[in-house]
């Protein structure tokens, strides 16, 4: 496995907003000037890739596929930890064609040694990858979103597959249809999250595991700007263009914000985290074995 943070992204050539499966998606806005939107999307994807590389990352790329516009949201491809990849199964028919494309991509990654094992979900379950299963390195466990897209029963499969705890968080709104739209653990132990996205039981679980001093509550404006949907590398946080309030909050905690204009992808309900899948994450158990 590479010692540098390694991310999977998809070439944006096939991206467009041509259907609506979440409340953020605006196909009419895309159709108003598709050539300009496509050019902006190409530029936005390139800027995000450059930001990851500038922050010390490596980017692996999946080719675009015709008729699969949301293939760019590679976070949904799988859950990856300790060299093992649990492949996603999508709830909406519009995205189910992505499954064989990502499976082939992971077979290539396995042949190159970037992952060691590929695991399939049991039949009858839906789970949309790292979009609904976020690793918290500080606490050495997953936070598992469920409800709009992912099945609650899939969380048990994740526990069994990776041998790590999964804290279930039920999502309360179709607006925040994946956990990564409203929840982001940071390297200093803080958690940036948008409370209205969660049921009372989910909020209680967050508050039981994250001390008040480390809970950063994102405002409605910050969440709507898709800034919670961020990539954190050390003290660098890569995100869509942020309101001043969030710049001040994270700056006061010692984080350096790298803002990227991701407006074309926000038209589809996704941003920086959605567009990337971290491949090299390791758990505390793996790190302990490596040190022996």
Secondary structure, 3 states (H helix, E strand, C coil): CCCCCEEEEECHHHCCCCCCCCCCCCHHHHHHCHHHHHHHHHHHHHHHHHHHHHCCCEEEEECCCCCCHHHHCHHHHEEEECCEEEECECCCHHHHCHHHHHHHHHHHHHHCCCCCEEECCCCCCCECHHHCEEEECCCCEEEEEECCCCCCCHHHHHHHHHCCCEEEEEECCHHHCCHHHCEEECCCCCEEECHHHECHHHHHHHHHHCCHHHEEECCHHHHHCCCCCCEEECCEEEEECCCHHHHHHHHHCCCEEEEECCHHHHCCCCCCCCCCEECCCCCHHHHHHHHC
